[in-house]
Amino acid sequence: MENGKRRKRRQLSPEEKWEVFLEVTSQELSQADAARKWGVDVSVIIRLRALAKDAALAAFASAKPGRVDGGGRAGPVAGRQRPALRGVEGARGRVDVAPGKAALGLFGPVPPRVSGGDKLELLGLIDRAVAEGWAHARCCRVLDLADVRAHRWRRRLADTGTLEDRHAGGGAVHGLLAWEEQAILDLIEKWGWVDRSHRELAHRGSYTGKVFVSPSTILRVALKHKVELPGEPFRPRPVLPAMPQVPWERNRIWIWDATHFTRTKRVAYAIVDVVTRYWIGYLLTSEQTSTQAQLLFAKALEDQGLLGPDGLPPAPQDGLPVLVAWSDNGAEMTAADTRQFMALMAIAQHHGRPGTPTDQAHIESFYSHLKGDWPHLATIADPAALDTELARIRREYNTVRLHAGIGYVTPDDEHHGRGPRIRRARNTGLRRARADRIGHNRARKQ
């Protein structure tokens, strides 16, 4: 303010704005110097440059492909000549413009890699603007293209006749050598049918000292040369035998197997009820024959009260086997004497698939918990002490340990019919406790 009066803001005419834009973009004056020269604020200069850039981009975006006459120059236009970057009017009264930057799908700075056609279009835009009086550097600034880059394109076009980028080429410094690739092919040819897989072939190469590469390199070279590795032989898994149809109730499906205790040099057979997870019985022995299988089942049948006065199980009312003996394919389990004994006792045998221990998951899980929950069993060296400890653990397993597979009740509860009642009591208790908590908390808030 001068003498208490507000200074009047200066209004620049369009011609003055254009002059300011040219002086600043050509770097003849800095923004601060241009503001002082024209008596305006620096923010006006900044807004002026942004406005000019936005207007140029909008003109490019609205441009349409046009035609030129035979001489390569744009046809005449009515009135004054328009700048080349805005287009020229053709002979038919329509505006003929070169493809704009936006029409090429380019926005903002020109990317580091563009196609040869896009480069030619950009150079054409620059040439037409220069023919209309634009400076080459100014055209490049409006297009967000480095001036030196456009000159490189022109030099490359003159030298090679194309603007397409060459392949990057090169390779990894740790790339495979030619003799190593040939050594891999020789290795596959000589040892392929022995080692069969690329993993073993890679170790075979280092084992013989021929080539030291990773398994993935062996596979990559084989794929490159279309060499098929034999691979592991296909071993079809046998079909799972059907389980004999018996009711899902206690003492109808028993699963049995053996485990070794190396310190005592003994084998422990065990029978577990699949339905109730009850540990039916066990036999600690030093041999694995059909005799041990017969002793194990005879004692288990007697303990469960499944034998009649004649020493044989009574015939079930449903006409089905007394029970199913589920096991793997051990020698004592598939022996002829064992089959005869099972048939005499009206017990149907069910065997899992060879090499598939998951078919007997119940008994495998049982032995895992037995040795995991009571690890001291593996340290006992006296067979009599081991037998005594197994008897104690069997009682604890059946009457104390809560089993997750049967709803966290003991196998003894489930085996003797108390499991459903205990589970119902827990659910009832949970509902009652929740109601009590709600009532108590609501009473406290009142």
Order of alpha helices (4+ residues) and beta strands (2+ residues): alpha-alpha-alpha-beta-beta-alpha-alpha-alpha-alpha-alpha-alpha-beta-beta-beta-alpha-beta-alpha-alpha-beta-alpha-alpha-alpha-alpha
